[in-house]
Every structure is written in structure tokens, then in C-alpha cells.
Amino acid sequence: MAPALLRLALRAASTAYRCAVSIRNRRYDLARCEIHRPPVPVVSVGNLTVGGTGKTPMVEWLSRRLREQGARVAILSRGYGAEQGGLNDEALELELALADVPHLQNPDRAASAEIAVEELASQILVLDDAFQHRRLARDLDIVLLDASEPFGFGYLLPRGLLREPLAALARADVVVLSRADMIDAAARQAIRRRVESLAPRSLWCEVVHRPAGLTDSQGGAYPLSELQDKRVAAFCGIGNPAGFRHTLSALGCRLVGWREFPDHHDYDRHDVERLAHDLRQSGAELAVCTRKDLVKLRTGSLGGVPLRALAVELQFLEGEPRLLSALQPLVERARAVEPPWL
């Protein structure tokens, strides 16, 4: 297809998508669609664009903070890419990091919320990737924008990366600029000004993904110094591979191999054999992936080369006290919730 025709087709598809999204949002705005309100506080983490914006590290950070304050937490997600009866890669990763936080996956998150409250005695719910899931009411809406492309090229799918028009950001209570260290202070300030024009009542935060260490398939922990001056081959199947590479490149290793797979990639035997061959050819001393990849591979080595996952955690550059203050009333409400059988 000629470039001009392709642009025309994408514009037409994007216009149709905009109409569908606008009609759906309008129905929720006018209360013409049923909204379920659980009897416990709900915090939503989501984004405006497709691709990786760092939702999983934010969900992990939130869940840890809430657990530290004595609240019983459950994570609810749609379960995109999960096999029947199983967990998807994000859920497996969170299960590894948060052993005491149940994670329910179901496209019907209202049903999951009922199970979390009635059967698991959860006192507060964290919704993963739920900004567009308006069927479940929430008390705090957190939206992440990736610093590398915060506004999805300005166009809705499929012409751009936006899942909703930028005006939808007005629903957000908190806007978090993730991977903020990938751009300079002037660029961050320009993004903040635009967000303030779209969502003037929202709180503003900036975070980076700080490397926290290395882990293997058995849960063993290793210091980041293991990467220093090592020949490393890396791969990933995530929404923002550039972010992973940016984090890895700052750790003093010599990157001798790199391979990207699609987001939510389900590794098969052919992939493992190809990775093992690439690693042997590259002369790598260490193979590194993300935790999201490791939980699916579940192996300690590839082609005789030790395999490690880079664990990352959120570090706030700005806004952490404001976000914690916004969470505090919800924590107090949550701790007052008694188990349903009492």
C-alpha cells in the first residue's frame, strides 16, 4: 500500500476508534452504564497509551506501601495474555515480588472485587491497567505517562498510541511521569505544563526505575556489581524495551548481544534454542532479561550461560509525599473494614 493510502486508512480507522471511545465514555459520564462500587477503597493504576509505561512497578510499590500500613490488599487485573486458568506474565512477576498479596485475574473485575472482599477479606483493591475500565468505581485514579513518548504521538489507535483522547486525562487524580531520567529537566517541565492544562486538579509525580539487584529462577539474589565489566547479552519481551536497555546500559556492563520480542511474548522451544545459540555466539558471560521474562522461562541458564533477571523498583524524583498523603485516608478507611464473616 502506498504511504499516502496507508496514512488515509490509518486516519479513517483512528476516527472510527475515536467515535467508539467517545460514545462509551459519554455513556459513563451520563451514568447510562452501570458502575459497580465495592464496599472497600479502590486504587486504579493505568495509562493513556499502549505499550509499557511502568504500571507493574507502580502496582508493586503501591501494594507494598499499603501492606506496610497494615491493610489487606488484593490486586485485580484483566489477565491479558493468560492461558485458561493460569496467570499472565505480570501476575507471575507480582506473585514473585508480593507473596502475601493475592492477585485475581478476570475480565469481569466487578466479579473479582466481590471475591476479593467476600472470600479473601481484602480491605483495599489495587486495579492494574484499569484507567479505561470504568465499570468499577475507584477512589484514586493514577495514570502513568512514559517520558519517552507521553502523549502517544498525539493520535488515537491505530494511527498513534493513544487508547483515549488526551482530554480523558482530566479524570486522573494523580499523573506519574515514569522513566523521567530518560529526558532532561526542561522536557519534563514541558510535559508537566501540558498535563496541568489537561488535568489541572491532578497531583504530579516523577519516578525512575532504579535497578535493585539481580535474581535467578530459584529466587536467588545477586548484587548489581555482578554486571560490572561483564560481557552481557540481554533480551526482553515487554512493552518498552528501550526503557530496559536504558536501565541496563547504566550498570557498567559490556552489552555484546540484544534481542527484542513482542510484549507478553510466550517463549517456546524454538525461542530458547535461538537464544542459547545467540548467547554462545556472542561470547557472553551472563544473560540478562526482565523478571517478566524470567517467570515464563523458569530456567537458570541458556546455552550454558547463567541467566539473571534485572529487578527494578520505583524511586520518586518528585511527588512521593503528596501521593502518600492522598493514600492515607484510603488506608484509614481500609483498616476499619471488618471481614464479612464477623
C-alpha positions as CSV (number, residue, x, y, z in Angstrom):
1,M,0.0,0.0,0.0
2,A,1.3,3.4,-1.0
3,P,2.3,5.7,2.0
4,A,-0.5,8.2,1.2
5,L,-3.1,5.5,1.1
6,L,-1.8,3.9,4.3
7,R,-2.0,7.3,6.1
8,L,-5.6,7.7,4.9
9,A,-6.6,4.3,6.1
10,L,-5.0,4.8,9.5
11,R,-6.7,8.2,9.8
12,A,-10.1,6.7,9.0
13,A,-9.6,3.8,11.4
14,S,-8.4,6.3,14.1
15,T,-11.5,8.4,13.5
16,A,-13.8,5.4,13.9
17,Y,-12.0,4.4,17.1
18,R,-12.3,7.9,18.5
19,C,-16.1,7.8,17.9
20,A,-16.5,4.5,19.6
21,V,-14.4,5.6,22.6
22,S,-16.2,8.9,22.9
23,I,-19.6,7.2,22.8
24,R,-18.5,4.8,25.5
25,N,-17.1,7.5,27.8
26,R,-20.1,9.7,27.3
27,R,-22.4,6.8,28.5
28,Y,-20.3,6.5,31.7
29,D,-20.3,10.3,32.2
30,L,-24.1,10.4,32.0
31,A,-24.5,7.3,34.3
32,R,-26.1,5.3,31.5
33,C,-23.7,2.4,32.1
34,E,-23.8,0.6,35.4
35,I,-20.8,1.3,37.7
36,H,-20.1,-1.2,40.5
37,R,-18.8,0.3,43.8
38,P,-17.1,-2.2,46.1
39,P,-17.5,-1.7,49.9
40,V,-13.8,-1.1,50.2
41,P,-11.4,1.6,48.8
42,V,-10.2,1.1,45.3
43,V,-7.0,2.5,43.7
44,S,-6.5,2.2,39.9
45,V,-3.2,2.2,38.0
46,G,-3.4,2.8,34.3
47,N,-2.2,4.7,31.3
48,L,-3.4,6.6,28.2
49,T,-1.2,4.8,25.7
50,V,-0.5,1.2,24.6
51,G,2.9,-0.2,25.5
52,G,4.9,-0.2,28.7
53,T,4.7,2.8,31.0
54,G,5.8,1.0,34.2
55,K,2.4,0.0,35.6
56,T,3.7,-3.2,37.2
57,P,6.4,-1.5,39.3
58,M,3.8,1.1,40.4
59,V,1.4,-1.6,41.4
60,E,4.1,-3.3,43.3
61,W,5.1,0.0,45.0
62,L,1.5,0.7,46.0
63,S,0.8,-2.7,47.3
64,R,4.0,-2.7,49.4
65,R,3.1,0.7,50.9
66,L,-0.4,-0.4,51.7
67,R,0.7,-3.6,53.3
68,E,3.3,-1.8,55.4
69,Q,0.4,0.2,56.8
70,G,-1.5,-2.9,57.8
71,A,-4.1,-3.0,55.1
72,R,-5.1,-6.3,53.4
73,V,-4.5,-5.8,49.7
74,A,-5.7,-7.6,46.6
75,I,-4.6,-6.8,43.0
76,L,-7.2,-7.1,40.3
77,S,-6.4,-7.3,36.6
78,R,-8.0,-8.4,33.3
79,G,-5.4,-11.1,32.7
80,Y,-4.4,-10.2,29.1
81,G,-2.4,-13.0,27.5
82,A,-3.1,-15.5,30.3
83,E,-3.7,-19.1,29.4
84,Q,-7.1,-20.6,30.5
85,G,-7.0,-21.0,34.3
86,G,-3.5,-19.5,34.6
87,L,-1.8,-16.2,35.3
88,N,-0.2,-13.9,32.8
89,D,3.3,-12.6,32.9
90,E,2.6,-9.5,35.0
91,A,0.7,-11.6,37.6
92,L,3.5,-14.1,37.8
93,E,6.0,-11.3,38.3
94,L,3.9,-9.7,41.0
95,E,3.4,-13.1,42.7
96,L,7.2,-13.4,42.8
97,A,7.6,-10.0,44.4
98,L,4.5,-9.9,46.6
99,A,3.9,-13.3,48.1
100,D,1.4,-12.1,50.6
101,V,-0.8,-10.2,48.1
102,P,-3.4,-12.2,46.2
103,H,-3.8,-11.4,42.5
104,L,-7.2,-12.1,40.8
105,Q,-7.4,-12.1,37.0
106,N,-10.8,-11.8,35.3
107,P,-12.1,-9.6,32.5
108,D,-15.1,-9.0,34.9
109,R,-13.3,-7.1,37.6
110,A,-16.5,-6.4,39.4
111,A,-16.8,-10.1,40.0
112,S,-13.1,-10.3,41.1
113,A,-13.8,-7.4,43.5
114,E,-16.6,-9.3,45.1
115,I,-14.4,-12.4,45.5
116,A,-11.6,-10.3,47.0
117,V,-13.8,-8.7,49.6
118,E,-16.2,-11.6,50.4
119,E,-13.8,-14.6,50.3
120,L,-10.3,-13.1,50.8
121,A,-11.3,-10.3,53.3
122,S,-9.4,-7.7,51.3
123,Q,-9.6,-4.2,52.7
124,I,-8.3,-2.3,49.7
125,L,-8.2,-3.2,46.0
126,V,-5.5,-2.2,43.5
127,L,-6.6,-2.3,39.9
128,D,-3.8,-3.0,37.3
129,D,-4.3,-1.4,33.9
130,A,-7.7,0.0,34.7
131,F,-7.9,3.6,33.6
132,Q,-10.2,2.6,30.7
133,H,-12.1,0.0,32.8
134,R,-14.8,2.4,34.1
135,R,-17.3,-0.3,35.1
136,L,-15.6,-0.5,38.5
137,A,-15.6,2.7,40.7
138,R,-12.4,3.9,42.1
139,D,-11.3,6.3,44.9
140,L,-8.0,7.2,43.4
141,D,-7.1,7.1,39.7
142,I,-3.3,7.0,38.9
143,V,-2.2,7.5,35.3
144,L,1.3,6.8,34.1
145,L,2.9,8.6,31.2
146,D,6.2,7.3,29.8
147,A,8.7,10.0,29.4
148,S,9.9,8.7,26.0
149,E,6.5,9.2,24.4
150,P,4.0,10.5,26.9
151,F,1.2,11.6,24.5
152,G,1.3,8.6,22.0
153,F,2.3,10.8,19.0
154,G,-0.9,12.8,19.5
155,Y,-3.1,10.3,17.7
156,L,-5.5,7.5,18.7
157,L,-5.1,3.9,17.7
158,P,-4.1,2.7,15.2
159,R,-2.6,5.9,13.8
160,G,-0.9,6.7,17.1
161,L,-0.6,5.0,20.5
162,L,-3.4,6.7,22.4
163,R,-6.1,4.5,23.9
164,E,-8.3,7.6,24.6
165,P,-8.2,11.2,23.6
166,L,-5.8,13.3,25.7
167,A,-8.8,15.1,27.3
168,A,-9.5,11.9,29.2
169,L,-6.6,12.7,31.4
170,A,-9.0,15.1,33.2
171,R,-10.3,12.0,35.1
172,A,-6.9,11.4,36.7
173,D,-6.3,12.2,40.3
174,V,-2.6,11.5,40.0
175,V,-0.3,11.7,36.9
176,V,3.0,10.0,37.2
177,L,5.8,10.6,34.6
178,S,7.7,7.3,34.5
179,R,11.3,6.8,33.4
180,A,11.8,10.5,34.0
181,D,15.5,10.2,33.8
182,M,15.4,9.5,30.1
183,I,14.7,13.2,29.4
184,D,16.1,16.4,30.7
185,A,14.5,18.8,33.2
186,A,13.3,21.2,30.6
187,A,11.5,18.4,28.7
188,R,9.9,17.1,32.0
189,Q,8.7,20.6,32.8
190,A,7.1,20.9,29.3
191,I,5.2,17.7,29.8
192,R,4.1,18.8,33.2
193,R,2.7,22.1,31.8
194,R,0.7,20.2,29.2
195,V,-0.6,17.8,31.8
196,E,-1.6,20.8,34.0
197,S,-3.6,22.2,31.1
198,L,-5.4,18.9,30.6
199,A,-5.8,17.8,34.2
200,P,-5.5,20.9,36.5
201,R,-6.7,19.1,39.6
202,S,-4.3,16.2,39.5
203,L,-1.2,15.6,41.6
204,W,2.1,15.4,39.7
205,C,4.8,12.8,40.3
206,E,8.0,11.9,38.6
207,V,9.6,8.4,39.0
208,V,12.6,6.5,37.7
209,H,13.1,2.7,37.5
210,R,16.0,2.1,39.8
211,P,17.9,-1.2,39.4
212,A,17.5,-3.1,42.7
213,G,19.5,-6.2,42.0
214,L,19.6,-9.4,40.1
215,T,17.6,-12.6,40.6
216,D,17.6,-16.1,39.2
217,S,14.8,-18.6,38.5
218,Q,15.0,-20.1,42.0
219,G,14.7,-16.7,43.7
220,G,18.4,-16.3,44.4
221,A,19.5,-12.7,44.8
222,Y,22.7,-11.2,43.4
223,P,24.3,-7.7,43.6
224,L,24.4,-5.4,40.7
225,S,28.2,-5.5,40.9
226,E,28.0,-8.9,39.2
227,L,27.4,-7.0,35.9
228,Q,30.4,-4.7,36.2
229,D,32.7,-5.2,33.2
230,K,30.9,-8.4,32.3
231,R,30.1,-9.3,28.7
232,V,26.3,-9.4,28.8
233,A,23.7,-10.4,26.3
234,A,20.2,-9.1,27.1
235,F,16.7,-9.8,25.8
236,C,13.1,-8.9,26.7
237,G,9.5,-9.2,25.7
238,I,8.0,-6.1,27.2
239,G,6.1,-3.1,26.1
240,N,9.0,-0.7,26.3
241,P,12.3,-2.5,25.5
242,A,14.1,0.9,25.2
243,G,13.5,1.6,28.8
244,F,15.0,-1.8,29.8
245,R,18.0,-1.2,27.7
246,H,18.4,2.3,29.1
247,T,18.4,1.0,32.6
248,L,20.8,-1.9,31.8
249,S,23.3,0.3,29.9
250,A,23.9,2.4,33.0
251,L,25.2,-0.5,35.1
252,G,28.7,-0.8,33.7
253,C,28.3,-4.0,31.7
254,R,29.5,-4.6,28.1
255,L,26.4,-5.3,26.0
256,V,27.5,-7.9,23.4
257,G,24.0,-9.1,22.4
258,W,20.5,-7.8,22.3
259,R,17.2,-9.3,21.2
260,E,13.6,-7.9,21.4
261,F,10.4,-10.0,21.5
262,P,6.8,-8.7,21.4
263,D,5.1,-7.7,24.6
264,H,3.7,-10.6,26.5
265,H,5.7,-13.0,24.4
266,D,5.2,-16.6,25.2
267,Y,8.6,-18.3,24.9
268,D,8.6,-21.6,23.1
269,R,11.3,-24.2,22.4
270,H,12.4,-22.5,19.2
271,D,12.9,-19.2,21.1
272,V,15.0,-20.9,23.8
273,E,17.2,-22.7,21.2
274,R,17.7,-19.5,19.3
275,L,18.6,-17.5,22.4
276,A,21.0,-20.2,23.5
277,H,22.7,-20.2,20.1
278,D,23.0,-16.4,20.1
279,L,24.5,-16.4,23.6
280,R,27.1,-19.0,22.6
281,Q,28.0,-17.0,19.5
282,S,28.2,-13.7,21.4
283,G,30.7,-14.9,24.0
284,A,28.5,-13.5,26.8
285,E,29.4,-14.3,30.3
286,L,25.9,-13.5,31.6
287,A,22.4,-13.4,30.1
288,V,20.0,-10.8,31.5
289,C,16.3,-10.3,31.0
290,T,13.4,-8.8,32.9
291,R,11.5,-10.5,35.7
292,K,8.5,-10.6,33.4
293,D,10.6,-12.8,31.0
294,L,12.2,-14.9,33.7
295,V,8.9,-16.1,35.2
296,K,7.9,-17.6,31.9
297,L,11.3,-19.1,31.1
298,R,11.9,-20.6,34.5
299,T,15.5,-21.7,33.8
300,G,18.8,-20.9,35.4
301,S,20.8,-20.8,32.2
302,L,20.6,-20.6,28.4
303,G,23.2,-22.3,26.3
304,G,25.4,-22.8,29.4
305,V,25.3,-19.1,30.2
306,P,23.8,-18.1,33.6
307,L,20.5,-16.3,33.3
308,R,19.6,-13.4,35.6
309,A,16.7,-11.0,35.7
310,L,17.1,-7.4,36.5
311,A,14.8,-6.4,39.3
312,V,13.8,-2.7,39.3
313,E,11.9,-0.6,41.8
314,L,10.4,2.8,41.7
315,Q,12.3,5.8,43.0
316,F,10.4,9.1,43.2
317,L,12.1,12.2,42.0
318,E,9.1,14.3,42.9
319,G,5.6,13.9,44.4
320,E,6.0,10.9,46.8
321,P,4.8,12.8,49.9
322,R,1.8,14.1,48.0
323,L,0.9,10.6,46.8
324,L,1.3,9.1,50.2
325,S,-1.0,11.8,51.7
326,A,-3.6,11.0,49.1
327,L,-3.4,7.4,50.0
328,Q,-3.7,7.9,53.8
329,P,-7.5,8.5,54.0
330,L,-8.0,5.3,52.0
331,V,-5.7,3.3,54.3
332,E,-7.7,4.6,57.3
333,R,-10.9,3.5,55.7
334,A,-9.5,0.2,54.7
335,R,-8.2,-0.7,58.2
336,A,-11.7,0.0,59.5
337,V,-13.2,-2.7,57.2
338,E,-14.1,-5.9,59.1
339,P,-14.0,-9.3,57.5
340,P,-17.5,-10.1,56.1
341,W,-17.9,-13.2,58.3
342,L,-17.6,-11.2,61.6
